[in-house]
Amino acid sequence: MCGRYSLATPAMSDMRGRFGLGESLELRQRFNIAPGDDVVTVTTTKDGEPRGELLRWGLVPFWAKDPKVGYKMINARAETVAEKPAFRDALKTHRCLVVADGFYEWQPRTAGVGGSRSRKRPFHITRADGAPFAFAGLWASWHGAGDEALRTCTIITTDANDKLRDIHDRMPVMLPDQGAEEAWLEHGTPPELLQDLLVPLPGALTARRAVGPAVSDARHDEPDCLDDAPPGDAEGEGDALSLF
């Protein structure tokens, strides 16, 4: 799954040009983006023109009775996205890019005889070149009673690549380049090509780094979320008690 990510690059002016976000969209550094937050995306108009937009993370289908359902729909599985009622219509007409520069995943650890669980180790996962990128996403509009309205999104996940499989068996779909981003947004892209885009970023293009415990608090959105793991808790350390 993908339950937390970052958009911490300080070069926000470059981000506007890279993703065509426009000058009116509010951008700021985010170190620990969590479900329910407003996130930077690129959607399209009815005519297929890209537009930068802030959407709430956690898709609420137009037919939902309660917007709280969005907290259960922060991710959509690539293998079933074309079949699930919550996502299949959005896949046809409401695809989006969710702009990021990394995401977090927590690696389970065991310690002691019998393999009792200990605190999970958080990792920050990026492109190998450190460049910002886009997750493949879907968006929806929801209208409740009166004037209540929401525009929301979800991030599509796929099998983890060989670089990340020991941390988690799933990862978000990180579109590899601008050509893939354009194809994902293009209204006329055939369904079979869309499915071809929903694959893991190759391990050779992926980097991982153990980080400290600050990111584990979803309410904490500060630069120390990206601090290196403390000594003895970095990748490859601190597992001397593990049996395997």
N, C-alpha and C positions, 0 to 999 in steps of 0.2 A: 504494500500500500504506500501511499504518500500522504503523511499526516502533518508535515511541517516543512517549510522551505524558506529560502532567503532571496532577497533582491537587494543586496548590500553594496553594490558597486557605487562609488561616489560620482561617477561620470554620467549623471542623469541626462545631461544635454545630449550625450552620445546615444543614450538609450532612445531618446525621442526620434532621432534620425534612423537608427538601426531598425526600429519596429514601426515607424510611421505613427507615433502616438499623438502627435499634434502638440501645440503649445499650451492648450487650456487644461489638459489633464494634470491633476496634482500628482507629483511624484516625490517620494522621499525614500531614504534608505530604510530597509526592513531587514532585520537580522533573524526574526523568528516568526514567520507568518503562520497563522493557525486557522483551522476551520472557523467559519463565521466572520472572518476578516474581509474587508474590501480589498480586492487584489487587482493588479494591473493586467489587463487583457487586450487582445485585438480581436474584435468581432467584425461583422460585415453588415452593410446596409442591405435593404431589399434588392438593390441593384448590384450587390456583390462588391461594393467598395469597402476597403478596410477602414476601421475606425478604432482609435484607442478608447478604452472604456474601463471604469472601475466596476467590478461585479463582486457580489458576495460569494465567498467560497462555500459551497454546499448546495448542489442543484435542487431546486424546488420545481417539479413539473407543473405545467399549467393546470393540471387537473387535481393537484394536491388539495386536501381540505385544511391541512395545518402546515404552515411554513417550517415548523420544527423538523419536518422530515428531511430537510436539507442537511442536517448534521449526520444523517446516515448515508448521504450520497455525495461525500467529498471526492470519492473515486468511482470510476466505472471500469470494469474489466474489459480489455480489448477483445477477449474471446467471446464475450456475450453482449457487447454493447449494441450490436445490431438487432438483438432479440428482446432485451429487457424493455418493458413498457416505459420506464422512466427515462430511457436514453435513446430509443430507436428513432423517434421523430427528430430529436435534436441532432442525431448523426446525419440525417438527410439535409437539414436546412439551417442548423444553428451550431456550426463548428467554430471554435475560437482558439487563439493562442493564449497561454498563460505564461507571462514573462517572468523569468527567474534567472538566478546565477548559481544556484545550488539547492540541494534538498538534504534533509536529515533522515537517518534511519538508525535504529537502535539494535545492536547485536546482543542477543541473549548470551549470558555467561554462566558457567557452572563452577562450583567450587566445593571441595570437601568430599568425603566418602559418600557415595550414593548420589552424587551429582545434584545436590541441592542448589537452587537458583540464587544468584547474587545480583547485584545492581547491573542493569544493562549498560553497555558502552555506546554512547552516541557517536555517529560519524557524520561528517559533512561531505557530501558527494557532489562533484562538479564535472564539467568538461575538463579534459586533460590540459587544454590550452587556457583554461580559466575564463573563457569568454561567456557572456550572457547567452541565453538560449530560450527556447519556448517549449513548454509542455503542450502536447496535444490535448485540447479541452473541448467541452461542449457547454452551451449556455441555454438558459430558458428565461422566459418572462412569466411572472405569476401575479394574479390580481385577486385580492381578497375582498372582504366587505368594504363598502365605501371607497375611499381613495387609497386603500392599502395596496401597495405594489412592490414587487421585488424583481431584480434582475440578478441571476445567480449563475454559478458555473461549477463544473466538476473537472477533475484531472483524470485522464485515462491511464491505466496501468497495464503492464505486461510482465512476462517472465523476466527475472533478473538476469543480467549478463554474467559471464564467468568471473568478472572482477568483483562482483557484489554478492554473489550467491551465498557466500558464507555468512553474510550479514542478514539478508532477508531473501525470500524466494520471489519477491515482486519488486518492481521498480516503476516509476512513472515513465511514460513515453516522452523521451527527450528528442524532439525533431532535430535531425543532424545538421541541417543547413537551411538557407533561405529558400532554396528551391522546394524543399519539403514543406516548409511553412506556407509558401504560396499555394502549393497543391492542396494542403489541408484546408485552407480558407476558400479556395476556388469553388464556386457553386456547382460547376459542371464536372468536377472530378468524379470519375466512375467509382462505384462502390468497391470494386475489386482493388483499385489502386489505393483507396482510403485504407483498406485493410492491410495492404502491403506496407503502409507507413507506420502501423501500430506494432512496431518491433523494438527490441532493446537497442539502445545505442551500443555499438561495439565496445568491448572491454578496453581495447587499445585507445579509445577516445575518452575514457572515463578515469577520473581520479578520485581517491578517497582519503580522508584524514580524520583520525580520532580527535574529538573535541571534548571540552570540559562539560561539567554537569549543568551549567547555567541554562542551556537550551531546553532542558527537560521540563522547565516550568513554562507552560504555554502562554502565561501572562507576561513573561519577561522578554522584552524585545530590545536588547541592548547589544553593543559591539562585543561584549565578552561571550556571547553565544558562539562566536567563531574562534575563541581562544583555544590553543592547543590543549590536549588532555594533559592533566598534571603528571609529573614523573611517577612511574610505576603503574600508570593507568592508560598509557598510550598503546597504540596497536602493537601487538606482539609481546606486550608486557602485562604483568599482573595476573597471569593465568597459570602460575606454577602449581596451583592446587588442583587444576583440572586433570581428570583422569585420562582424557583422550584429547 
